[in-house]
Amino acid sequence: MEYFANAMAELLGCRNCYVAMISSSGLEEVRIGDVPADPSSTTMVERIARKGTVEDVASLEPINSRTSFVRKLIGAEPPIKGHSVIGRFASGERATVVFVAGWRPAALAAAEIPGLAHIVRPIWRAAHSLARQTPGHLDAQVWLEELTFPAIVADQGLHVYEVNRGGRVLLAKRELLRVDGGRLAGACGSVTESLRRAIRRVLVESGTHGLINTTVPLSTDRQQFAFAKIGAVPTHDELGRALIVVPQFDDVHGAHCIASAFGLNWAEERIVARILQFQCPRDIGAELRLTEATVRTYTKRIMLKLGINRQSEFFLLYHLTQSPFGAGRRESAVSRPASDYRLDENGPMRLRTAGKRSPD
């Protein structure tokens, strides 16, 4: 309902919007903008809803600004004369939705009404679908397991709260990241401090939800370059916690993604895979039974197709062709490692060893 209210306010050019959904279970309502709640208008809203509408048609009409219940729903009219709009439609869930938006600088023209009324229900369906897909409406561990890469949820103090399957494998190795006393730590003190600063910056300065917008190097070893992407947890009930994703390089899968994205043939894909393994042209040629000169020619041709100038950009392309989501369901049948990280009931996560997950 909040998504819908914001969408309708933007569509109609209004500052405030009130939305109510009336069903057999009662009345639910939301307000956006500077609008104080006023329960005295509930009876009028329910009366409007009972008028009913044709199943697939939304009614939309201007309202006289002097109507007192409108001011109770969307706030007082601004000093410069404002205009408001009321709408009503059947939501398809055996419920009726009523909304009031204002204040518009100009009245809604009669010619605008049919077109606007036609798109009200699609906006409602889109908002409803978005709300159902938002991770904030799911258990944290459920959406976390949908992430392909190792992922960890931690706060500014690096207390760990949630870890997905890939994250448990990564932490069990204790190479790039580890958990000591319930807190996340890097391979050295500088990495740990960089993680702490990045999380603080993401949570305090940006305050955004779901944007994986900060990078922290975990290792600069040429043979094992690794980094973490950090952003606020994309839920509304886990404020103060950050999502840490550690992209994993899989040379075969990465080469296939690049080849699929840019239309490379099988021979070119094999060379890209070996470049992602840090092999030099001579070693690639020896493995594929090609001369070094042939490998270099292939590589130049591939780079021309990809529009890159340096071989290091193969790794950037690999990263760009990856989505952090999508493998969770495919990996659900894979057995979990013996070392399992679990949540204590009332605090951060502790490291425990168990053969399998508990039923709850």
C-alpha angles and dihedrals in degrees: 000000000000091000090050093048092053092046093051093046090053093044093051096039094242133146098212134035135183122198127185129181116200120196139146089281093058138257127326120187142178133188129200125193127030096323123140116216114254115183092189090081095057094093092054092049092052090048091053090049092052091059085078131205137229107277097248100030130084121206117220126178142155117258130217104255090219091068103115098212090057091060089049091053102043104017134255121326112260120251090258109064111270134192132217138201132212125202136182134183143153108260096209092243095090088270137107124226122210122186135179122194130186170203104033119176089225134031119261107262118231091237091057097054102076094051095044093046090052093061099043095088095046089052089051092050091048092050091047091051092047092051092052092051097046111112089224088074092055135072107270093237091053097058092036091060088055089069115100095207128058107281133187132185114214140155132231091279089054091246106158119228107165136016130181126219095270090048092053090053091048094049092046089061091055091205106111100011136007140175117238118180092345093307129110117241135179129225089272139014094261091057091049091051091047090054091050093050093046093051091048091050093048095048101037105032104031101029089189127146123234100351109135091202109141127075126204120184111231097181133006094193105132091223094048108027108171137169140175127231113213133195140145115287107265095234134093096221099055102061115163094037130103132212114230116195122186111200113218122213115227106178096200095045091041093053090049092051092050092046092050093047095049103029098248119169125238095266092051091047091056091054092048090052091056093046087056086053088059092246118157121231092260093054092044090052093049091051095045095037093244131127118257089243091054091051091051090049091050091047093052090049092050093048089051090054091048094045095234132131104199132048090230087069089069086075091050090051090049090054093048093052092056126091117202089219132065112057099078096090094041091053096046092097093054113101117248122242120261093246105075128181116213139179122252110227096246107024151015123326123281127201113251134168118230137154094228143355120281115251093251 
